[in-house]
Amino acid sequence: MDAEGEIPPIQNGDAPESDQPEQEIFPSKRSIRFCTEQLDGLLSQDQEELSERVAHLEKRVREQENEIVCLKGALADVTRRLGQMETLSKSQNSILPSRPFKTPAPRRTERPKSQVIESSNFTPRSSAPNSARQTPRGASANTMKKWGSTEDTQKTPRPHSSSQLTQSKRLSTSHGSLHIKPAKGIKEPTWNNADGYLRMHLKGRPVCLFAPDEGYEDYNVKAEQDCPNATLKLEWVYGYRGRDCRSNLYTVATGEICYFSAAIVVLHNFESNSQRFYDQHTDDIKCIAVHPDQVTVATGQVAGHEKKEGKPHVRVWEVIKLQTLHVIGEGEFQRGVSCVAFSIFDGGHSLLAVDEGNDHTMSVWNLQGKVKKLAECKSSGDPVTQCEFHPTEENSIVCCGKSQISFWTFIKEEKKLDKKMGIFGKNDKPKVVICFCYTQDGDVVSGDSNGNIFLWEKGANKISKAETGVHEGGVFSLYTTKDGNILSGGGKDRKILEWSKDLQRTGNSYEVPEEFGGVRMISSGPGSLIIVGTIRNCILQASSDLVFTPMVEGHKEEFWGLDTLPDTYQFLTCGSDKYIYMWDAQAHTALWRKQIADEAHCCCIHPNNKVAAIGTTSGKIVILDLENSDHEIVAVYTDGKEQHECIQYSPDGEMLASGNRDNGIYIYKVEEEGRKCHKIGKCSGHSSFVTHIDWSCNGKYLRSNSGDYEVLYWTAKNCKQETQKDDVRNLDWATNNCTLSFASVGVWPDGADGTDINNCAVSHQDDSKRERLIVSADDFGKVNLYSYPSIQPRAVGHSYGGHSSHVTMAKFLFDNSRVISAGGRDATVMQWEVIY
């Protein structure tokens, strides 16, 4: 320190010596590396925390979306219930107190039963014979209570509200020979007053139908016959199209299960055992999609019979009031619509559709405001099995089908669709990619015909993980559960396997019982329930541990056989799937099923309710026990090598007649209460196969029709033909199965070719003063109702759609309260309430 007390500066050369090393001014590489690692660790930790927060927020968003959907569903259910109660109140206030009717006590009381849009209430007629209220032989009182006997019913007024009549008429149109003048080239029917017969022409061939001697002296062939006062209302649909359609089973906001059969969309409430119907389609429905709001539904159909309304199209409608919102694509699609899907990312603003033309064109439609087509593109030259929007990527579409899975991008600005094909790499390319689903992370999981399951990462078109041969046969359905796991369903092995979201087996495996068939589709039901549709046209309800309960059953293939029991609300059906079903029209369920060795074509129940005769395509007649719980076959008779077209017991049950394709009618003597038959002989005389037979009320005579429009009469005890018309024209007939008879001439439309009407049946005689009716089943998917006798060629009746195939049979229940119709190739049974 100098004199002035200041410290002099240290010069570079004057630095004091020290034993310690000189301190570095800049950090070393090691310290830099250490800091970098610390920063990386902090950033990684922040990223993990951010990812966790984002995942948590995404989970909360999904939960809130689910809550919103639940709230919408609850609101929809409340709205529906309020509508039901208002309609019921109006109906009860407007009904006359002098017209009570009986209805069975509801199975559940917690939900109000709607007279307008639900069909769970069965209405037996008060005029039913006393035998209907007695326990049938061989059945206990408890069994009868299970069936729903009339003692358990209560009187309530019949609703006649305008809303009910509106729905009742949805399926109804005026029908009959509506043309005042016949079409060009068609011969008009003529009346021969001297001999008392009507001459009509089918395919240019004259058919003479003899009238009774009394009551038709002033008959005028040109007079009009009005339609009956009675109408039909669709009450129940037995069936589900699972044999050849996918994406056909969903749950909507009302808690109902939405599926289709024939041309009807069914909204089925399993809890209350009720059904509602969307019935605006005109032919086969092939696909269905549910909007993200779970209230709006889109359904696509094939080309139908109607020239104006039969073009393939998509209908968009809502499940609350069953109102149509949009009709899309009339004149745009070819043959039919195979796939439909709503966009998910934007809340359902767009609709995707794929047609069944040669190019399987994919089109995108705007649903906001005015409906318009935004873009279209050829998707594949081969069939497409599934096509859907991606749930988390905007304008992204996945499509699969024969030998391909493709990933599409919809470019809105350019209004075009770009395509990237899926690359299978080292994995064998399957013949068909059958189905796919999305994981909660947005990855795609596909299942194919080789039993393989492939994982495609979000945004990629290459397989990231493969599980090969997990199912024997094809993977028919993939479904992502609410907890993120994946269920795969096998169509051949009937197994349902559970996987984690990264395709690791959880160890859970289930098998659908053999009688229900393989898996067609797996879907979510109300709450934690799982719904499984099968290829045997059944719908099973499964709990969380996948214990299966059948909720819907039906025939798998075409069926013609139908008969009703003489004194109970039950009916029998049989078909080409070799199954016999006994149905309960009150409980709306199948009581039992029985498989036989041959394809069945026709059936008839003995008057004592103990046995049924089944006519097969191989020429055998099978006698089936209806009393025994095993429903065993008690006898088999083989006469002729061709198909039995029709079969009928005599009114007293002592004889059995069967019409065969070998042009003959086989007559049997019935013994031991129907359990044994003895052949009497064969009625020969028809020049074509026998189509219909009727017994006279006294059981001595038969009336028959044939494929070439002959009407012949027979004496049953000796199988001789009755050629004297005066001996048979005044007979009373127990049934009116013959479509060619004087009493049923009005069911034939102008220009009919002889095969247009497949069957007709008359209501049973009783002590009531109600009008008698005759119902016919035609080749255009219609059930037609006329006044009986329908003796005017220009008779007008009510016509009801719903079936998508030729209706093969229609019959009344024993008390005339219901009509049961069989849908042929649509494999659907429909139950119609008769409203007098």
SELO-200939 format. One record per residue (C-alpha): residue in one letter; x, y, z. Coordinates in steps of 0.1 Angstrom, whole numbers, plus 5000, padded with zeros to 4 digits. Example, Ala and Ser with C-alpha at 12.3 -4.5 7.8 and 13.67 -1.06 7.14 Angstrom:
<pts>
A512349555078/S513749895071/
</pts>
This chain:
<pts>
M500050005000/D501450344990/A501450655010/E498150754998/G496650425009/E495850294975/I496549944963/P498749944932/P497649744902/I499349404897/Q501249384866/N501249064846/G504949004853/D504549084890/A502048814899/P502848654931/E503848294931/S501448044945/D501347664950/Q497747634938/P496947604900/E495647894881/Q491747904880/E490147854846/I488148144832/F485847914810/P483947594820/S485447264810/K484047014786/R483146784815/S481047054832/I479347144799/R478446774794/F477146754829/C474947064825/T473746934792/E472746604807/Q470946784835/L469047004810/D468146704789/G466846524820/L464846824830/L463446864795/S462646484793/Q460946504827/D458946814815/Q458046624783/E456846324803/E454846544826/L453446724796/S452546404779/E450846274811/R448946604814/V447846584778/A446846214782/H444946314813/L443246594796/E442346374766/K440946114790/R438846384807/V437646504773/R436646154764/E434846104797/Q433046434792/E432146334757/N430746004771/E428846204797/I427446434770/V426346134750/C424745984782/L422946314788/K421746314752/G420545964756/A418746044789/L417146344773/A416046144743/D414545874765/V412746134785/T411446304753/R410245964740/R408545884773/L406746224774/G405546164738/Q404245824748/M402445954778/E400846244759/T399746014731/L398345764756/S396546034775/K394946164743/S394045814732/Q392345734765/N390446054764/S389246004728/I388245634730/L384645524734/P384145334766/S382045074748/R385044924730/P387244764757/F389844514748/K392144284768/T395844324771/P398244114791/A399944264822/P403244414812/R406344214820/R407944514837/T406344814853/E409145054856/R408845174820/P405545304806/K404345104776/S403545304745/Q400545244724/V402045454696/I405645364690/E406245054711/S404844704704/S405344514736/N401544504744/F399844204730/T396044234725/P394143914725/R390543934713/S387743914738/S385743704713/A388243414714/P386643074719/N386642924754/S389242674744/A391742964741/R391343014778/Q391842654788/T395142484795/P396042274764/R396441904769/G399941814780/A400642164794/S400442264831/A398942574844/N402442714851/T403442654815/M400342834803/K401143124825/K404543144810/W402943154775/G400843444787/S397243314790/T394243534787/E393443504824/D396443734831/T395044014810/Q393344334820/K390844554802/T392144884789/P390645114762/R391945074726/P393845384714/H392745554682/S394945864682/S395946024650/S399645954657/Q398845584660/L396945584628/T399745774611/Q402245504620/S399845234612/K399445364576/R403145404570/L403345054557/S399945064541/T398845164506/S395745094486/H396144784467/G394344564443/S393144594407/L393244964408/H393045014370/I389545074359/K390644954324/P392944654322/A396344684306/K396644644269/G396544274258/I395044154291/K391743974288/E389044094312/P387343844335/T383943724324/W380943584342/N378943284328/N375543334344/A374143004330/D376742784346/G377643014375/Y381343054371/L383843324367/R386543294339/M389843474345/H393043454326/L396643384339/K399343414313/G396643384287/R395343054301/P391643054311/V390842954347/C387142884356/L386142944392/F382742814402/A380543004426/P377942854450/D374442814436/E372843054460/G373543424466/Y375143514432/E372243534409/D372743904403/Y376543884404/N378244174384/V381844104373/K382444474369/A381244574403/E383744724428/Q384644574462/D385944824487/C388844764510/P387944634545/N387544854576/A390244654594/T393844734590/L397244584600/K399944744621/L403444594624/E403944474660/W407044264661/V409944154638/Y411543814645/G414943824628/Y418343984622/R420343994591/G423643854602/R424243584576/D425643824549/C425844174563/R428344354585/S428244674605/N424644604614/L424344624652/Y424644934674/T423245104705/V421545444702/A420945724727/T417645584738/G419345274751/E417745064723/I419644814701/C419544924665/Y419644654638/F417844564606/S416044274590/A414544274556/A413444634548/I412844734585/V415144894610/V414344764644/L414944964676/H414744694703/N414644764740/F415844444756/E414944564791/S411244634784/N410944374756/S409544634731/Q410344724695/R409945034674/F410445044636/Y411845274610/D409945154580/Q410645394551/H412945164531/T411444984501/D413844694499/D416844514515/I418844724540/K422544644537/C424344874561/I423845104590/A425845384608/V425245574640/H426145944642/P428446054670/D425446214688/Q423845864689/V420546014678/T420946024641/V421245714620/A422045644583/T420845334565/G421545214529/Q419444994508/V419644804475/A417544854444/G413944764450/H410744664432/E409345024431/K410345214399/K410145554416/E411245474452/G413145164446/K416445314435/P419345244459/H419845534483/V420845624519/R418245754544/V419345974573/W416845974602/E416546034639/V415645784666/I413345994687/K410346054664/L411645824636/Q411546114612/T413546114579/L416046404577/H417746334543/V417346104514/I420746084497/G421945944464/E418745844446/G419945794410/E423645814421/F424245454434/Q424345134414/R422744814427/G422944914463/V424845074492/S427344844509/C428845084535/V427945404552/A429745604579/F429545944596/S432646154601/I433746154638/F436446414642/D434146714632/G431146574650/G429346414620/H429246694594/S429946444566/L428646114554/L430645844536/A429045594513/V430245304491/D428045164464/E427844804451/G428544884415/N431444744395/D433745034406/H432445034442/T432545414442/M433245594474/S431445924479/V431546194506/W428446404513/N428046724532/L425246704558/Q425447064571/G422747274555/K421947164520/V423046814513/K425546784485/K428146554472/L431646674480/A433746414462/E433746064448/C436245814436/K436545454425/S437545264456/S438144914443/G437244674415/D436444414442/P433844414470/V434344644499/T433644504534/Q434144814556/C434845184552/E434945444580/F436345784589/H439245804613/P438145924648/T441146134656/E442446244622/E440446494602/N439446384567/S441246054571/I439445734558/V440245364561/C438645114537/C439144734534/G437844454512/K439044184489/S442844154490/Q443244514502/I443244774530/S443645134519/F444145464536/W442545774521/T442746144526/F439846374517/I441246704504/K438446944508/E439947234489/E440447014458/K437346804464/K439246484458/L440246164476/D443846044477/K444645684483/K447545494498/M447445114497/G448344914527/I451644734524/F451744384539/G455544344535/K456743994545/N453243894556/D451043694533/K448443904515/P445043784526/K442243704502/V439943944521/V440544204548/I437244154565/C437144414592/F439044664613/C438744884643/Y440545184659/T442445174691/Q442145454716/D445445584703/G444145604668/D446045294654/V444145064631/V443744694638/S442544474609/G441344114607/D441343904576/S440143574561/N443343394571/G442643454608/N445343714611/I445244044631/F447544324620/L448344654637/W448844964615/E450145264634/K448345594631/G449245774599/A451245474585/N450345224558/K452744954569/I452144674594/S453844744627/K452844424644/A451344094632/E449443814651/T448943534625/G446443254626/V444843364659/H441443234647/E440442924627/G438943074596/G438343444592/V438243724618/F434743854613/S434644134638/L436944364658/Y435744584687/T437444824710/T436044814745/K435545104768/D438745014788/G440845014756/N441144634751/I440244474718/L437844184712/S438243974681/G435443744669/G435843434647/G433243334621/K434242974620/D435642884654/R432943104672/K435643224696/I435943574711/L439543664721/E440543964742/W443744164734/S445444464749/K445744784728/D449244684717/L448044334706/Q449044134736/R446743844746/T445043904780/G444343534784/N440543584782/S438743364756/Y435143284751/E433143064727/V429643124713/P427442814716/E427242614684/E423542654679/F423843034675/G426643024649/G429843214644/V430443584653/R429243844628/M429644154648/I430644264683/S429244584697/S428544774729/G425244744746/P423644954774/G425944994804/S428744734805/L426944484783/I428344344751/I426044264721/V427043994697/G425443934663/T425943594647/I425943444612/R422943234622/N420843564624/C420843564662/I421643844686/L423243754720/Q423543974750/A426643914771/S427644034805/S431144154813/D432243794817/L430643714784/V427943474795/F425643474764/T421843504765/P419943494732/M417743804727/V416943764690/E416643444670/G415643364634/H415943144604/K419243164585/E418043074551/E414843094530/F411742954546/W408242874534/G406742674562/L404342844586/D401342734607/T399542864637/L398342654667/P394542604670/D394042754704/T397142924717/Y399143234707/Q401943024692/F403042944657/L405542714639/T408042784612/C410442564592/G412942634564/S415842544542/D418242574572/K416742244585/Y415442414617/I411942404631/Y411042694654/M408142724678/W407343094686/D405343264713/A403443564698/Q402843714733/A406343684747/H407843764713/T410443494716/A411343144703/L410142884727/W412342604712/R414142504681/K414742164665/Q417142064638/I416241784614/A418241604588/D416541744557/E415542094544/A411942164554/H409442334531/C405942314547/C404342234580/C400942174596/I399942134632/H397541864642/P394241994658/N395141834691/N398342044693/K400441724701/V402241674668/A403141854637/A403741724601/I406841864583/G407141834545/T410741824533/T412441894500/S413641524498/G410141384497/K409941284534/I407141364558/V408441404594/I406041374623/L407341584652/D406341554688/L405241894702/E404641784738/N407941624747/S410641864758/D413041694733/H410541734705/E411641404691/I410741274656/V408141004661/A407740894625/V409040954590/Y407240864558/T408840874523/D406440884494/G407841034462/K411341164457/E410441524451/Q409641824474/H406441844494/E404942184485/C402042184509/I400641984537/Q397341994557/Y395441794583/S391741754579/P389641954604/D388941654626/G392641544625/E391841204611/M393441244577/L396641414563/A397141534528/S400441644512/G400841804477/N404041704460/R406141834431/D405541494414/N402041634406/G400341404431/I398541444465/Y399341184491/I396541094515/Y397140934549/K394940794576/V396040944610/E396140714641/E397340724677/E396541094681/G398741184651/R401840984660/K401240724633/C400040754597/H398840494572/K398940574535/I395540554518/G396640644483/K397640914458/C395441164440/S396741184404/G395341414378/H397241744379/S399541814350/S401942024371/F403142034407/V400542084435/T400842424451/H397842454476/I395242224492/D392142284513/W389942044532/S386142074533/C384642134567/N383341774568/G386741634560/K385541434530/Y386741644501/L389941824490/R390442124467/S393842174451/N395742424428/S398642344406/G401642524390/D399742554357/Y396642714373/E394442404376/V391642384402/L390642024409/Y388541854435/W388941514452/T387241254474/A389641184502/K388740824511/N389340684476/C391640954461/K389240994431/Q388841324413/E385441484415/T384541604380/Q380941704387/K381242064399/D377742064413/D378841814439/V381542044453/R380642404444/N378442434475/L380842284500/D382042484530/W385842484532/A387742484565/T390542694550/N391242904519/N394842824512/C394042794475/T394743114458/L392643014428/S389042994441/F385943204437/A386243344472/S389743464466/V389643594430/G389943954443/V393543904456/W394943874421/P396144204406/D395544294370/G398144134347/A399143874372/D401343594357/G400043324381/T403043324404/D402543674419/I400343544448/N402143274469/N399443214495/C396243334510/A394443264543/V391043354557/S390243464592/H388743194615/Q384943184620/D383843284655/D380743424672/S381743784669/K380144024644/R383444144630/E383944134593/R385843834579/L389143894562/I391443724538/V395143794537/S397543724508/A401343704504/D402743824471/D406043824452/F406644194457/G407344184495/K403744284504/V401144154528/N397744234515/L394444254534/Y390944224518/S387344164528/Y386243804526/P384943664504/S386943864479/I384843784448/Q385344084426/P388244094402/R388644454410/A388644424448/V390744684466/G392644604498/H395344734521/S398944654512/Y401744654537/G405544654530/G408344554552/H409544234537/S412244264512/S411743934495/H408743744482/V406343684511/T405843304511/M403043264537/A400643464558/K398243334584/F395843444612/L396343344648/F393543134662/D391543444675/N392143654644/S393943914665/R397243884646/V398643804612/I401943624609/S403943654577/A406943464564/G409543654543/G411143384522/R414643484514/D414743764539/A414443494566/T412243734586/V408943664605/M406743964610/Q403743984634/W400944224625/E398144344648/V394744344632/I392944664641/Y389244624636/
</pts>
